[in-house]
Amino acid sequence: MSRRPIAIIAAIAVTLIILAVIFPGASLVPALVIAAFVAIPMLFIFTRLTTTVGANDVSAAFGRGWPKRTIRHADIVSATPVRNTWWHGWGIRFISGGSMYNVAGYDAVELVLATGKKFRIGTDQPAELTHAINVRLGTR
């Protein structure tokens, strides 16, 4: 089942609640129009995450390629599958020790970087992504 309809409804509902708090007593129609203009474009950006393991780097990009983060293999110390908790959330997140890109679910691959920071990439296939990265790193 696609999560997109549920995500659209949730995003519009959250936007309406925020608008109701900011502008109490405002008409529902303008608030709904504003919500649609804010929520729907965000959903097209943050409902798809594409991860690519290239010859020299790993990249994770939302939507049609923006926002995107690329990390060189030389900067990666390790890659391990992890399970996020519900409070890690979805989207671009700051987590303990680093950041995360995630669109749905709890599975991710955590990259530990040479700087000591962590970068988590949400995925439906954590074992396969970890293996692909480790093959490129020469650790497997």
C-alpha positions in Angstrom: 0.0 0.0 0.0 1.3 3.4 -0.9 2.0 5.8 2.0 1.6 8.9 -0.2 -2.2 9.4 0.4 -1.8 9.0 4.2 1.2 11.3 4.1 -0.6 14.0 2.1 -3.6 13.9 4.5 -1.2 14.1 7.6 0.8 16.9 6.2 -2.2 19.0 5.3 -3.8 18.3 8.8 -0.6 19.3 10.6 -0.3 22.5 8.5 -3.9 23.3 9.2 -3.3 22.9 12.9 -0.3 25.1 12.8 -2.2 27.8 10.9 -5.1 27.5 13.3 -2.8 28.2 16.2 -1.0 31.1 14.4 -4.3 32.6 13.1 -7.1 31.7 15.5 -10.6 32.5 14.1 -9.4 32.5 10.5 -11.6 31.0 7.7 -10.9 27.4 6.8 -10.7 28.0 3.0 -7.6 30.3 3.0 -6.0 28.0 5.5 -6.6 25.0 3.4 -5.2 26.7 0.3 -2.1 27.7 2.2 -1.8 24.2 3.6 -2.0 22.8 0.1 0.7 25.1 -1.2 3.0 24.2 1.7 2.3 20.5 2.3 1.9 19.1 -1.2 5.3 20.3 -2.6 7.0 19.1 0.5 5.5 15.6 0.0 6.9 15.4 -3.5 10.3 16.2 -2.1 10.3 14.0 1.0 8.4 10.9 0.0 11.2 9.3 -2.0 14.8 8.7 -1.0 17.3 7.4 -3.6 20.6 6.0 -2.4 23.5 5.3 -4.8 26.7 3.5 -4.0 29.1 4.7 -6.6 32.8 3.8 -7.3 34.0 6.7 -5.1 31.1 7.8 -3.0 27.7 7.1 -1.4 24.9 9.5 -2.0 21.4 9.9 -0.7 18.9 12.2 -2.4 15.3 13.1 -1.7 12.7 13.6 -4.5 14.3 14.6 -7.8 17.8 14.9 -6.4 17.5 17.7 -3.9 18.4 17.8 -1.0 21.3 15.5 -1.6 24.2 14.4 0.5 27.3 12.7 -0.9 30.0 11.1 1.2 33.3 9.9 -0.3 34.3 6.3 0.5 37.6 7.7 1.9 35.6 9.5 4.6 33.6 6.4 5.7 35.0 4.3 8.6 32.2 1.8 8.8 28.7 1.0 7.6 26.3 -1.0 9.8 22.6 -1.8 9.7 20.6 -0.1 12.5 17.0 0.2 13.6 15.7 3.7 14.3 13.1 4.4 17.0 9.9 6.2 16.3 11.2 9.5 17.7 14.0 9.6 15.1 11.2 10.5 12.7 11.3 11.0 8.9 12.9 13.6 6.7 16.2 15.3 7.4 17.0 14.8 11.1 19.7 15.7 13.5 20.4 12.6 15.6 22.8 11.9 18.4 26.3 12.3 16.9 25.2 13.2 13.4 22.3 13.4 11.0 19.8 11.2 9.1 17.9 11.0 5.9 14.7 8.9 6.1 11.3 8.7 4.3 9.6 5.8 6.1 10.1 2.9 8.3 12.7 2.2 11.0 15.5 0.4 9.1 18.7 2.4 8.2 22.4 2.0 7.5 24.6 4.0 9.8 27.8 5.4 8.3 30.5 6.3 10.8 32.7 9.0 9.3 36.4 9.7 9.8 35.3 12.9 11.7 33.5 10.7 14.2 30.1 11.9 13.1 27.4 9.6 12.0 25.1 9.7 9.0 22.1 7.4 8.8 20.4 6.5 5.5 16.8 5.1 5.8 16.2 2.0 3.6 13.9 -0.9 3.1 17.0 -3.1 2.4 19.5 -2.4 5.2 21.5 -5.7 4.7 21.9 -5.2 0.9 22.9 -1.5 1.3 25.4 -2.3 4.0 26.9 -5.1 1.9 27.2 -2.8 -1.2 28.9 -0.1 0.8 31.3 -2.5 2.5 32.2 -4.1 -0.8 33.2 -0.6 -2.1 35.1 0.1 1.1 36.9 -3.3 0.8 35.8 -4.4 4.3 33.8 -7.4 2.9 
